[in-house]
Amino acid sequence: METKGRIKSFDAFRGLVILLVVSYGHYWQFTPAGYYADGTSLFFTELTNKVTQFSFSYTYSMMEFLFLLSGFQMFKYFQLIKDNDLGFFDFMKKRFKRLYPLYFLSTIVMTIGLLIYPSIAGEPWYDRRAEGYHVIMNLLCIQTWNSDKSTINGPLWFVSVLVFCLILFYVISRIASKVKDGLWLMGIPVVIGILFTTSGLPWPLLNSSMCRGYIAFFLGVLVASFAYKIKRRNANIYSCTAIVLYILYQIFGKTYIYEETPLLSRSLPALFMLYIPLILLVVRNPFLDKIIGNKVFCSLGVISYALYTLNFPFYLWLEIYNLFAGVDLPYGKTQMYWIMPVVQIGLAVLIYFFVEKPIDKSLEKV
């Protein structure tokens, strides 16, 4: 099945998710304040507190949304790969051109910062060290394949897992040519992901980070396989009902599910009752796709990868500057909570136009 044109809302979703995850969701990691009581007004302070709690509590499963979107978009290559009309190199080179340059740049910038920081502060930056083995694994983009504890630049675990999911997708698509109705094979990684996520065993290729990718990415492939086949009316009924149930679940249901099991309490409910319904709604409703996929949100999606890859290096080098210049940034102030994402978005825009696009053009010529 070939998807019917570009789904603009996917870019918007990607931009909004990454903004929440890396700009607001990660902010709490770099400040001792859990709540921001020091504000200019009671309303502004309470608003900041609510957003902080939301970011801390709910952005965990948003990475599954990104995997789900990626899997959905990859389905259009299934038949081409299955019929051997698309080689592995041709399939991967476009992904490589998109993913690796900024990934490599941010890893180098992060590594240099981790080497400089201890000489100034006298201790590692949040217990992260630029050890030779980890640096090599990170540069090869395979750090998460072996362990979910060896990543230097935290957010880049997603890229490492995504690369393996793409390789596995190609392999399964080729195997599907030998099996009748081979699409069902895409469900195997989902089952494996669910089984091993709950096992808690840190096995290579089966650690929790890898399994999160298997579950959501290959669910995305399966969802895409029937997204245009299901009747629009049925898609709308399912989507609206599921979203209402998810809201009720957040209000009442979580009391009965242990928070210590993120798969059951966060990931699966979010996937089946929120993210998949949202995808079906925008895929089957062009008007809704147009509303969500407006120019502002889509523009945020365009710069989202730069925003994502440079998030940890931004905080690291900001802290290095603070130590050099003797600056004490008021992280606990409510204003800082809102200023930081704006600064990072501005930096991401510069990186996109002056680094990402020129590299992309250069690689296109090659």
Disulfide bonds with the S-S distance in Angstrom:
none
